[in-house]
């Protein structure tokens, strides 16, 4: 809902969509707090406004996406915004939690 409110579906419809894919999918409700997601989204919007994101991808895997390479624990061109830092750390810990 945060990234594309016009695409939001009910949890029931979401789970039906996932089950129709015919692949294994894990969904962890509230793995990331809504507040953290909103803060990280705001930081990404700021980076986009500053022209720091890539051009729109032409890849068939994820067409239209934009990105920014951030090294968590490595050397970056500039500081990593705080919410993106916390989000990266939270996501990096998920494989161990599964």
C-alpha positions in Angstrom: 0.0 0.0 0.0 2.8 2.4 0.8 4.5 2.1 -2.6 1.5 1.9 -4.9 -1.8 2.5 -3.1 -3.8 2.0 -6.3 -2.5 -1.6 -6.4 -3.4 -2.5 -2.8 -5.5 -5.6 -2.4 -7.0 -7.2 0.7 -4.9 -9.7 2.6 -7.2 -12.5 1.4 -6.8 -11.5 -2.2 -3.1 -11.2 -1.7 -2.7 -14.7 -0.4 -4.9 -16.1 -3.2 -2.7 -14.3 -5.7 0.5 -15.8 -4.1 -1.0 -19.3 -4.0 -1.8 -19.1 -7.7 1.8 -18.6 -8.6 2.7 -22.2 -8.1 5.9 -21.4 -6.3 6.9 -21.2 -2.6 6.6 -17.7 -1.1 7.1 -16.7 2.5 5.3 -13.6 3.9 6.3 -12.2 7.2 3.7 -9.7 8.3 5.2 -6.7 10.1 8.8 -7.9 9.4 9.5 -4.2 8.9 7.5 -1.5 10.8 5.2 0.6 8.7 6.9 3.7 10.2 10.4 2.5 9.0 9.0 1.7 5.6 7.5 5.2 5.3 10.7 6.9 6.5 12.8 4.9 4.0 10.3 5.7 1.2 10.7 9.4 2.0 14.5 9.1 1.9 14.3 7.3 -1.5 12.0 10.1 -2.8 14.5 12.7 -1.7 17.3 10.8 -3.4 15.2 10.5 -6.6 14.6 14.3 -6.5 18.3 14.8 -6.2 18.9 12.7 -9.3 20.8 10.0 -7.3 18.8 7.0 -8.5 19.6 5.0 -11.7 17.7 5.6 -14.9 14.6 3.5 -15.4 15.5 -0.1 -15.9 15.0 -1.7 -19.3 15.6 -5.2 -17.8 12.9 -7.8 -18.5 13.2 -8.9 -14.9 12.1 -5.6 -13.3 11.2 -3.1 -16.0 10.8 0.5 -15.0 12.6 0.1 -11.7 15.2 2.5 -10.4 17.9 1.8 -7.9 20.8 3.1 -5.9 23.7 0.8 -4.8 24.3 1.2 -1.1 27.0 -0.8 0.7 25.9 -1.6 4.3 29.1 -1.9 6.2 31.2 -0.8 3.2 32.4 2.4 1.6 29.8 4.6 0.0 30.1 7.8 -2.0 28.1 9.6 0.7 26.4 8.7 4.0 23.5 6.2 3.9 20.3 7.9 5.0 19.3 6.6 8.5 16.0 4.8 7.7 17.5 3.1 4.6 20.4 2.0 6.9 18.0 0.5 9.4 15.8 -1.1 6.7 18.9 -2.7 5.1 20.0 -4.1 8.4 16.5 -5.4 9.1 16.2 -7.1 5.7 19.8 -8.5 5.9 18.7 -10.4 9.1 15.6 -12.0 7.5 17.4 -15.1 6.0 18.6 -16.0 9.5 15.2 -15.6 10.9 13.6 -17.9 8.4 
